[in-house]
């Protein structure tokens, strides 16, 4: 049984973590990094578990929302999106599962993203230079070729 002092410590930590994740959705790893130095690991793990059970921390949901934002706001390669997600401390298997389960949608996004960049760059760059630029950003050659063929129709 937790004594009153431990309960208060847990409650204070939970309040801090909730404020942190309500301001902006965070991954489990981001919470651990932020609060790992200021409290006991066991207490932090308990709070995180409780928040996960109540749906406040959900890495699957985070991946879905983050990818939605990337798709709506940016022109990124699939490789860049994966890198950004992994940099948030997300489990590689979770990220890979999402990409696998949504492969058609993700490939279509990368083709459209490449198409947008080709359109923007086409006035000042040669086609070969644009292809090299996209390859350096992590775009798949097949998707680049598909985007170019769609624009040449």
C-alpha positions as a printed NumPy array, in Angstrom:
array([[  0.   ,   0.   ,   0.   ],
       [  1.319,   3.413,  -0.937],
       [  1.736,   5.851,   1.912],
       [  0.401,   9.386,   1.658],
       [  3.78 ,  10.893,   0.731],
       [  4.287,   8.442,  -2.163],
       [  0.754,   9.069,  -3.367],
       [  1.372,  12.818,  -3.397],
       [  4.649,  12.357,  -5.308],
       [  2.872,  10.168,  -7.864],
       [ -0.001,  12.632,  -8.185],
       [  2.365,  15.594,  -8.694],
       [  4.327,  13.694, -11.328],
       [  1.163,  12.598, -13.102],
       [ -0.023,  16.225, -13.198],
       [  3.311,  17.385, -14.672],
       [  3.319,  14.618, -17.27 ],
       [ -0.304,  15.314, -18.202],
       [  0.433,  19.02 , -18.7  ],
       [  3.403,  18.068, -20.866],
       [  1.44 ,  15.676, -23.082],
       [ -1.691,  17.818, -23.267],
       [  0.277,  20.794, -24.555],
       [  1.43 ,  18.667, -27.475],
       [  0.991,  14.933, -27.993],
       [  4.153,  13.098, -27.03 ],
       [  5.564,   9.629, -27.433],
       [  6.295,   7.394, -24.47 ],
       [ 10.015,   7.895, -25.11 ],
       [  9.692,  11.69 , -25.089],
       [  7.986,  11.507, -21.682],
       [ 10.747,   9.226, -20.356],
       [ 13.445,  11.599, -21.63 ],
       [ 11.767,  14.673, -20.175],
       [ 11.053,  13.277, -16.719],
       [ 13.664,  10.518, -16.371],
       [ 16.137,  12.73 , -14.527],
       [ 13.715,  14.354, -12.092],
       [ 12.055,  11.316, -10.539],
       [ 12.506,   7.648,  -9.725],
       [ 12.283,   5.401, -12.777],
       [  9.799,   3.065, -11.093],
       [  7.435,   5.939, -10.287],
       [  7.694,   7.32 , -13.822],
       [  6.991,   3.871, -15.302],
       [  3.869,   3.566, -13.112],
       [  2.594,   6.968, -14.214],
       [  3.297,   6.205, -17.882],
       [  1.507,   2.855, -17.646],
       [ -1.503,   4.508, -16.048],
       [ -1.591,   7.196, -18.74 ],
       [ -1.246,   4.557, -21.462],
       [ -4.158,   2.586, -19.995],
       [ -6.268,   5.746, -20.016],
       [ -5.315,   6.573, -23.623],
       [ -3.275,   9.693, -22.907],
       [ -0.083,   8.113, -24.246],
       [ -0.568,   5.982, -27.347],
       [  2.36 ,   5.556, -29.733],
       [  0.214,   3.905, -32.454],
       [ -2.121,   6.874, -32.404],
       [  0.867,   9.248, -32.371],
       [  2.297,   7.63 , -35.513],
       [ -1.023,   7.922, -37.323],
       [ -1.506,  11.582, -36.429],
       [  2.111,  12.547, -37.138],
       [  2.   ,  10.924, -40.579],
       [ -1.3  ,  12.656, -41.301],
       [  0.304,  15.999, -40.455],
       [  3.353,  15.264, -42.615],
       [  1.127,  14.275, -45.527],
       [ -0.984,  17.422, -45.224],
       [  1.792,  19.91 , -44.586],
       [  5.05 ,  18.764, -46.144],
       [  6.654,  17.135, -49.144],
       [  8.792,  14.42 , -47.589],
       [ 10.085,  11.09 , -48.769],
       [  8.945,   7.983, -46.922],
       [ 12.498,   7.654, -45.637],
       [ 12.359,  11.174, -44.154],
       [  9.015,  10.464, -42.473],
       [ 10.376,   7.239, -40.976],
       [ 13.468,   9.043, -39.742],
       [ 11.397,  11.789, -38.08 ],
       [  9.231,   9.196, -36.312],
       [ 12.197,   7.155, -35.128],
       [ 13.872,  10.343, -33.889],
       [ 10.872,  10.763, -31.555],
       [ 11.861,   7.49 , -29.912],
       [  9.08 ,   5.419, -31.434],
       [  9.513,   1.679, -31.677],
       [ 10.862,   0.75 , -35.131],
       [  8.467,  -2.224, -35.359],
       [  5.445,   0.038, -34.728],
       [  6.614,   2.424, -37.459],
       [  7.374,  -0.423, -39.889],
       [  3.963,  -2.007, -39.198],
       [  2.215,   1.268, -39.987],
       [  4.118,   1.623, -43.27 ],
       [  3.431,  -2.008, -44.18 ],
       [ -0.295,  -1.791, -43.373],
       [ -0.644,   1.487, -45.295],
       [  1.877,   0.829, -48.06 ],
       [ -0.416,   1.793, -50.945],
       [ -1.377,   5.108, -49.351],
       [  2.242,   5.856, -48.44 ],
       [  3.581,   5.073, -51.934],
       [  0.876,   7.276, -53.456],
       [  1.834,  10.064, -51.062],
       [  5.533,   9.804, -51.984],
       [  4.716,   9.951, -55.716],
       [  2.551,  13.057, -55.207],
       [  5.187,  14.609, -52.976],
       [  7.861,  13.997, -55.634],
       [  5.517,  15.458, -58.248],
       [  5.092,  18.648, -56.173],
       [  8.848,  19.054, -55.801],
       [  9.431,  18.4  , -59.517],
       [  6.9  ,  21.095, -60.391],
       [  8.568,  23.589, -58.015],
       [ 12.094,  22.808, -59.204],
       [ 11.382,  22.373, -62.926],
       [ 11.771,  26.043, -63.827],
       [ 15.354,  26.309, -62.579],
       [ 16.775,  22.786, -62.706],
       [ 17.435,  20.091, -65.275],
       [ 15.458,  16.856, -64.935],
       [ 18.583,  14.855, -64.002],
       [ 19.431,  17.353, -61.243],
       [ 15.891,  17.123, -59.872],
       [ 16.115,  13.316, -59.862],
       [ 19.434,  13.489, -57.992],
       [ 17.943,  15.973, -55.52 ],
       [ 14.989,  13.663, -54.838],
       [ 17.217,  10.596, -54.495],
       [ 19.332,  12.421, -51.914],
       [ 16.156,  13.194, -49.962],
       [ 15.38 ,   9.474, -49.865],
       [ 12.729,   9.174, -52.563],
       [ 12.525,   5.818, -54.311],
       [ 13.645,   5.895, -57.94 ],
       [ 10.461,   4.098, -59.072],
       [  8.299,   6.741, -57.397],
       [ 10.339,   9.553, -58.948],
       [  9.953,   7.991, -62.41 ],
       [  6.225,   7.522, -61.81 ],
       [  5.866,  11.199, -60.811],
       [  7.787,  12.33 , -63.911],
       [  5.693,  10.148, -66.224],
       [  2.487,  11.536, -64.685],
       [  3.714,  15.08 , -65.362],
       [  4.757,  14.266, -68.93 ],
       [  1.308,  12.99 , -69.922]])
